Amino acid sequence: MTTLMYEGLFVVEPQRRSGGLALIWKESTQAEFVGFSQHHVDVKVNIDGMNAWNSTEVYEEPKRTQRRRTWDLLRSLARDSNLTWPLNNCPGRSSEVFMQQDRDK
């Protein structure tokens, strides 16, 4: 069995066979949960010696016709924080959400 060597874990369970997110962190990192849904986890991160920043894990809407919802979520989250905001994508699918045609629908 593999040990991950992290002390914190937060999971958004998948619905049926899609979705699901996990956020893990070290004890030395302070993570303040701002919000979450089936498609995102948003936290304020504090690490000693660094400025606080937001981290948002995103899992896009699985149906292309509903990708606009992902963009609406991202816009809403951006309005709610003035911290540095690196956006983290779940590999394999969410890079598709950054296609222009999805954003502008």
N, C-alpha and C positions, 0 to 999 in steps of 0.2 A: 504494500500500500504506500502511495506517495503522500508525503506531508507537504502542505503548501507553504508553511513558515509564515503565515499571516495570522493576526489575532482577531481581526474584525471581519464579519461577513454579513452582507445584506442581500437577500434574494427576492426577486419578483418572479413568481412561478409562471411557467408557460400556460397558455390556454390551449387545451387539447394538444395539438402537435406543432404549435408555432409560438414564437416569442420566448420570453424568459430572459432575465438579466441577472447578473451577479456582480456585486461590488465587494472587493476585498481590500483590506488595508492593514498596515503595520501599527503596532501599539503606539509608536512615536508620532503617528499622524492623528490629528484631531479631525474627524469628519462630522460636520453638522448637516443633517439631512434637511434640505429645503423642500423637497417634494418628490413624488414618484407616481408613475402610472404604469399601465401595462407596456408602455413604449419608451419610458425613460426613467432614469434615476438622476436627481440633481442634488449635489452636495456642495457645501462650502468647506474648503480644505485649509487647514492650518498646519504648517510644518515649521518647527523651530528655525528661526533665522531667515524665514521667507515671508513675503507678503501673502495674505490670504487670497485664494482664488476659487472660482467655481469650477466644478467638473460635472459634466453632463454626459451620461451614457445614454445612447439613443438606439432604439430598434425601430426601424421604419414601419409604417403601415404595410402589411403584406400585399394588399391589392393596389396595383398601380393607380386605379381610379380614385383611391383615397389618400394618395401621397400628399396632397395639399394639407391634410391634417397634420402631418409631420412638420411641414413648414410653418403652419400656424402655431404649433407647439413651440418650435424654436424661436419664433418671433416673440411670443409671449414670455418665454424664459429670458430672452435677451433684454426685454424691457424691465424685468424685475430685479436686475442686478447691475451694479456698477463695478464689479470686480473683474479681474482678468478671467477670460472664459475660453479655455481650450475645449473644443468639442471632440468627444471620443465616439467613434463609430464602431458598432459591432461588425466584425469582419464578415465578408462574404455577401452581404446584402445591402447594408445601409449606404454604401457608396453610391448606389443607384439613386438615392433620394436627392443627391446633389446635381442631378441632371436638370438643366434649364427648363425643359418642358414640364417637369413635375412642379417646380417652384412657381411657375407663372400661371398654372391652371386656375 
